[in-house]
């Protein structure tokens, strides 16, 4: 499915849990379709965020993006997914990805064979969430007489994948219910992602009529452009050193392999990398500026094929006023593609 579906908002774990609750409640009241919570190590946990948001709302979809198949066994993932789906009354969307390699290495995990491991994880999670007694063994996971002691409210809740590269996106087209594009995705990257997703779907003769592409977009709305860029830059410096040098996300944003390596090396040396992030980079990698400028940037992403733009008000912004501005000044003026 291409064409605008809905707007979502999201929050990273830098914000207190009470802010996540307020975000979910405000988003539902303002008519947003979904609210998403990130699982970034070592920030506040996405699953507690999700549970808190679900308890505070009644209708809005609650998304988790993303957990990984290294730090949690699929049986635990299935248990948590099924519990959250019950808690939210079938409003959840679950995201799986291989995790940021740097963060995973900090915990001693070697991110080997991420695609095969994720495929295996999705298969086992879905088996366990069927409610049946499961015995399973493959190259990555084992489950001996595993069965949930409660009946899941849905046996097949939506599972989305989050991968940057062409093979991961192809896998998402093959086995997932949707895809989550990382922050810093651009219109060019959205088109690249759809092409890879279609390749994966074609392998298994699958139609994509209801397939959802979620586009995570860090956002700063402010009529003072210099101020907006400064705020966005401070957020971006937390993530850019861990971007894949020469990877498609950075490539489609026009950021060279050498520049991404320079980010990484500067951070490793204990330097503040803010000076390496140009204004042009900030404006390319985020939705930054006044309402009209932000509307145009989001419209470009939607026109490229992302049907659910999900906006992240970044630290340093006022979260609820930002969400209110999106609802009042941006959503009503979107042109469905």
HUZIGI-V77021 format. One line per field, one symbol per residue. ss: DSSP state (A for helix, B for strand, O for the rest). psi: psi as a letter, one per 40 degrees, with the letter a starting at -180 (. if undefined). burial: # if it has 16 or more other ideal C-beta (glycine too) atoms within 10 Angstrom, else .. A space follows every 10 residues. Layout:
# HUZIGI-V77021
ss=???
psi=???
burial=???
This chain:
# HUZIGI-V77021
ss=OOOOOBBBBB BOOOOOAAAA AAAAAAAAAO OOOBBBBBOO OOOOOAAAAA AAAAAOOOOO BBBBBBBOOO OOOAAAAAAA AAAAAAAOOO OBBBBBBOOO AAAAAAOOOO OOOAAAAAAA AAAAAAAAAO OOOBBBBOOO OBBBBBOOOO OOOOOOOOBB BBOOOAAAAA AAAAAOOBBB BOOOOOAAAA AAAAAAAAAA AAAOOOOOOO OBBBBBBBBB BOOOAAAAAA AAAAAAOOOA AAOOOOOAAA AAOOOOAAAA AAAAAAAAOO OOAAAAOOAA AAAAAOBBBO AAAAAAAAAA AAAAOOOBBB BBBOOOOOAA AAAAAAAAAA AAAOOOO
psi=hiihdiiiii hieeiidddd ddddddddde eidihihigh hgaihddddd dddddeiddi ihihhiiifd ehiddddddd dddddddeff eihhhhieih ddddddeehh gifddddddd ddddddddee eihhhhhaed iihhfhhhei hidhegihhi ihididdddd ddddeieaih hiieiidddd dddddddddd dddefiifde hhhhhhhihh hhegdddddd ddddddeddd eeihheiddd deefhidddd ddddddddee ihedeehidd ddddeihhai dddddddddd dddeeheghh hhhiheihdd dddddddded deeihh.
burial=.#.####### ###.#.#.## ########.# .######### ...####.## ####.##..# ########## #####.#### ######.#.. ########## ..##...... #..#..#### ##.######. ...#.#...# #.#..#.#.. .#....#### ####.#.### ########## ########## .###.###.# #......#.. ########## ##.....### ########## #.###..### ###.#...## .###.##... ..#..##... #########. #.###.###. ########## ####.##.## .##.###..# #......
